[in-house]
């Protein structure tokens, strides 16, 4: 399976936060890797720059854009949690996030 783009990671990441607890970015990367059934090789595939694994980078970008859209917020350094708006979006039984949330 190809490594998912950050837009594909956004909904699983929001669902992870649905329990209203604080979650670390490292926990999110692990969960996303499992949701998309990534192999160890895929999880270790680096960006062209060699600076970090692609899945780590894409999960961080998904978290960033969910924050910009007001669906997640920083709880403390390296941790995030769902916002009231994020809960509203999930309660609407979405199968994917609106395009607007992906590009804010």
Secondary structure, DSSP 8 states (H G I E B T S, - for coil): -----HHHHHHHHHHHGGG-S-EEHHHHHHHHHHHTT--HHHHH-B-TTSSSBHHHHHHHHHHHHHHHTTSEEEEETTEEEE-HHHHHHHHTT-SS--HHHHT-
